[in-house]
Amino acid sequence: MTVITAPSASLSAERRRGDFANVLRAELSKLRTVRSTYWTLLVAFASNIGFAVLAAAVLAPRLNARDLAHVDVVQLALAGLHLSQIAFGVLGALVITGEYSTGMIRTTLAAVPRRRTMLTAKALVFAGAALITSTLSTFAAYLAFQAALPAHTLTGTSLSDPGVARAVAGGGLYLTVFGLLGFGLGALLRSSAGAIATLLGVLFVPPLLLDLLPGSWKTTIGPYIPMLSGGQIYVAAHREPASLAPWTGFGVFCLYAAAALLAGFALINHRDA
């Protein structure tokens, strides 16, 4: 008589881990073979380093005594983040919406029927790639700024100074989370144009609306809007009195990205490919 035994829980868990590792490798391969990945990352690097050199060579020598007393050297060095954040956000959206626009998502879901597993793998691969490249770009921008800074124009800083290393690394964290916000909106809307338009609206519209509010409302609501809350993580000095602490503001910013991601995860099983 043949006895059939059910697979042990440990074997099933090991098989699931192996399957997920294969999904991760597949998503990494797709991210590496898409041309837009390299172009957007090149734009991010070029803007971070290029604006850092321009700020050091052109802007820093023109600061007057009053400006010098209030300037944040790290924020000046990371001036390129205002452009590179768009590159990371767009890339995050395209990672998921690109497959919907080409119809490749049907093949992906045929290979990986567990949709949330697929979406988790995509998010992890993108987050890892974004964190590495964004952090490298912010440290490169800071070092390029220091190297291009003319003598006797601005008091330099060092990574060992209080708050400087956190602010420079925080620029990379900010870009990564902003990219995940774009990814979450892409998973939610499944349209490249819609996700990118919504992402830019989330970034730029709240500060414009904030200017229309009474002064007391600005100090109450303003610190919690995405751009202002997230930007606190790369502020090394001279924070506004009403602004949130660096990690508190970054935590609020992460909540925006988490909300978009959770909405995408919640709806992906209830839609056709």
N, C-alpha and C positions, 0 to 999 in steps of 0.2 A: 504494500500500500504506500502510495506517495503522499507525503505530508507537505502541504504548501504553507509556508510561513509568510506573514506580512513583513514587508521591509521595516526595519527598526526605525525609530524616530531619528536616531543619529544619522543613519544613512540618508533618510529623506532630507534632513537639514543640510547635509553635506552636498546632496545633489542640487538643492535649491541654491546654495552658495555658488556651486560650480556653474549653474545656469546663469545666475546673475553676473558672474565674472565674465561669461561669454557675451552677455548683453552689453556690459561695460566696454569690452574690447571692440564690439561692433560699433557702438556709438562713438568711441574714440577714433576709430578708422574713418567713420563718416565725417566727423568734425575736421580731421586732418586732410581729407581729400576734397573738401569744398573750398573753392577759390576765395569766396567772400571772407572766410576765416582769416586768411593771411592779409587781405587788403584792409580789413577793419582793424586788425591788430597793428598793422604797419601805420595806419592813420593815428591810432592811439599813441604809439611810441613816438612818432614824428611830432605830434602836437605837444606831448608832454615835454619832450626834450627841446624842441624848437622854441616853444613859448618860454621855457626856463632860460634859454640863452638870450632871447630877446629881452626878457624882463631884467636880466642881469646887465646886459650891455647897453640897453636903451633907456629903460625906465628907472632903474636904480640910481644912475648918476643925476637924474633930474628931480629927485625927491627933495623937497625943502625941509627945513629943520622941523617944522610941525609934523610933516608926514613921516619923517624918520623916527619921531618919538612914538608913533602909533602903528608903524608898519609891522606886519607879521612876516618874517623872512620866509618861513616855510610856505605860507599861502602864496607869497610872491613866486617862490620857486615852483609851486604846483599850479601855476596859472593855466597850464594846458589842460587841466582836468575839466574845465568848462566845455572843451571840445571833445576830449577823449571819452567823457562819460556818455556822449551820444553814440560814439562808435561801439562801446561795450553794450549799451542798451539795445542798439540795432542788431548787433550780433546775437545777443540773447534771444531776441524775438525771432530772428531768421533761423536759429537752430531748430525750432519747432515748426514755424509757419512755412519754411522752405519746403518741407516734405508735404504739407497740405497743398501748396500751390502747384507742385509737380505731380502729385498723386502718388509719390513714393511712400506716403504714410500707409497705404494699403499693403504694400509689400512688407513694411516694417511690422505692422500688426499681424500679418499672416505668420511671420517668423516668431513674433513675441505677442501671443494673444492677450497676455496679462498687461493691460494698457498702463496701469499705474507702475508696474515694474519697468516698463519701457520709459515712461516719463521720469521716473526716479533716476534711471541710468543716464538719461540725457542731461538732467539737472546736475548730477554729480560730476559728469565729465566736463560740462561747460564751466561749472563753478571751479573745478580744479585748474582748468586751463586759464580761466580768467584771473584767478587769484595769483597764479605764478607770473603771468605776463604783466598784469597791472602793477603788482608789487615791484617787479624788476623795473618797470617804466618809471614809477614814482621815485625810486632810489636813484635811478640814472638821471632823472630830471633834477633832483636835488644836488647831486654831485656836479652835473653840468652847470647848474646855476652858480655853485660855489667857485667852479673853475673859471667861469666867464665873468665873474664879478670884478670890476675894476678896483684897484687899491684905493683906500681912503674914501669910498663912496657909501658904504653901508657896513655896519658892524656884522660880521659873519657869525654863523652859529656852527655848532658841532653836533653830531648825532648823539654825543654823550650828554648834551645839555638837557635839562628837564623838559619833557614833553616833545622834544624834537623827533626822536626815533618813533615815538607813538604816532605823531602827526604824519610823518612820511609814510610809515607802514599803513596808517589809517587811510591815506589816499588810495592805496591798493584795495583795502577792504571796502571803501566806499564804491569804487568802480565795480568790484565783484558783485556787491549787493544790488547796485543799479542794473547790472547785466541780468541778474536773477529776476528783478522786477520786470524787465523786458521779456524774459523767458516766460514768467507767469502770465503776463498779458497776452503773449503769443499763444500759450496753451489755452487760455480762456477764450480768445477771439478767433484764433485759427486763421487770421488774415494778416499778412505782413503790413499792408498799408494801415489797417485798423489798429494793430498793436503799436506800430511806431508812432502814429498820430496820437494815440492815447498816452503813450509814454512821454512824448514831448509836452502834451497838455498837462500831465501830472507834474512835470518838471517846471514849466514856465508859467502856467496860468495862475496857480495859487499866489505867487509873489505879486502878480499884477492885481489880482483881486484884493490882496492884503492892503495895497495902497489906497483902496476905496473905503476901508473901514476906519472907524474912529480910532484915535490914538490909543485909548485904553484897550481896545480889542486887539490892536496890533501886538502889544506886549503880551497879551494873554494867548492869542492863537498863533501868532507868527512863529514862535520857536518850534511848533509842532508840524509845520508844513514840510514836505519832503526835502526840498533843497536846503532849507535852513537847519533842519534837525540832522540830516545826514552829513552836512558839511562841517559840523562841529568836530568830527573825528580827526580832521586834518588841520585843525587850528591849534597852533602851538602856544600862542600868546595873544593878549589884547582881545579877549572875548567880550562880546557885548553883555551888559549887565543882565538883560532879560533872557539871554540864550541859555540853552541847556548845557549841562556838563558834557564833555566829549563822548563818553561811553553811554550816557543816558540818551543823548541825541541820536547816536548811532543805533541804539536799541529801538527807538521810535521809528527810525528809518527802516530797520529790518522788519518791523511789523507791517509796513506797507508792502514790502516784497513778499512776506509770508502770506498776507491776505490774497495777493494775486496768485501765488503758487497754490494755496489751498483751494481757491476757486477753480483753478485749472484741473487740479487732481479730483475735485468733487464732481466735475461735469464730464470728464473724459470718458467715463463708463456709460454715460447716458446720451451719447451722440453717435451718429454714423461717422465712418471714416471720411 
